[in-house]
């Protein structure tokens, strides 16, 4: 089914769910930083919120019209594979620590990255997010869970011609750069564990794709790198 063939009634569910989550993100993320940082005078946090939330909102509005089925796949949260659920469970404490520590660092002055480092990290967050969104535009099958879908085909164009998992490339850039973008060196420690988590997730995902997605083996042979060109 082409994106434009989605019936409005069937599209309403995922579009409504996506709108609710977007509205919640605009409330929860700034409130989270206000609580952890304890101050409205935290410029890095508010810029960070804008860097993530503005592109997210524009993208959701676009996809709500272009491909509501994509939003439905992105709304599905529970991994069907128990191995993937265990991998994700390893990442939750690291994610929480990487987001909480900058606020505590702000409160107690544990570290103070120079403005140039903060600006570079913020640019990396934005760049990583735009890479992930570009992957979504190229690959309408890019769900949140590791599974294949009826009618799914191998995507080898755009960022998928460079690495096999550009969505993860963008996400990893966001996770690693977030602590410094928020003004903390210490929060880098838990954030760096995402390198291991993404490697484990990709290895397991590729087993699924090789088993269930026709043509993936040939694509894997053609595109050498999984996550970072020239590295892995």
Residue, then its C-alpha position, 0 to 999 in steps of 0.5 A: x500500500x502506498x502512503x497516499x492510499x491510507x484511509x483517513x479512518x485508519x490513519x486517525x489512530x496513529x496520528x492521534x497517538x503521535x500528536x499526544x506524544x508530541x504534546x507530552x514531549x513539549x511538556x515533559x522534557x522542559x519540566x524534567x530539566x527544570x526539576x533536575x537542574x532546579x533553575x530556569x537559568x539553564x540556557x543549554x537545556x532550553x536550547x536542547x529542547x528546541x533542537x529536538x522538539x521543533x524538528x520532531x513536531x515539523x516531521x510529525x506534521x509532515x508524516x501525518x499527511x504523507x504516511x500515517x502508517x509509518x507513525x503507527x509503526x513508530x508508536x509500537x513500543x514493545x519489542x517482540x524479541x526477548x533478546x532485544x528487550x534485555x538489550x534495551x533494559x541495559x540501556x534504560x539506566x544509562x539513559x536516565x543517568x545521562x539525562x539526570x547528571x547534567x542537571x545535578x552537574x548544573x546545580x553543584x558545579x561539578x564540571x564546566x565544558x567551554x562554550x565551544x564544546x557545548x556548541x559543537x555538541x549541540x550541533x552534533x545533537x541536531x545533526x544526529x537528529x536530522x540524520x535519523x529523520x532523513x533515514x525515516x523519510x527514506x525508509x517507511x519501514x523503520x519501526x521502533x521495534x525489531x521486526x519485519x512487516x508485510x510488503x517490506x523491501x530492502x532500502x539501499x538509497x539515501x543514507x542507507x547507501x552509506x551505512x546499513x543502520x543510519x537511524x542508529x548512527x543519528x541516535x548514537x550521535x544524539x546520545x553521546x553528544x547530549x551530556x556536553x550539549x547540556x553542559x556536563x562532562x560527567x554525564x558522558x560516562x553513562x552516555x558512552x555505554x550506548x556504543x556497546x548497547x547499539x552494537x549489541x542491538x544491531x548484531x541481533x537485528x541483522x540476524x532477524x533481517x537476514x532471516x526474514x527480509x529477502x535481499x538483505x544478505x545481498x545488501x549487507x554484502x554491498x554496503x560494508x559498514x553498519x554504523x560509522x563509515x570506515x569504522x564499523 
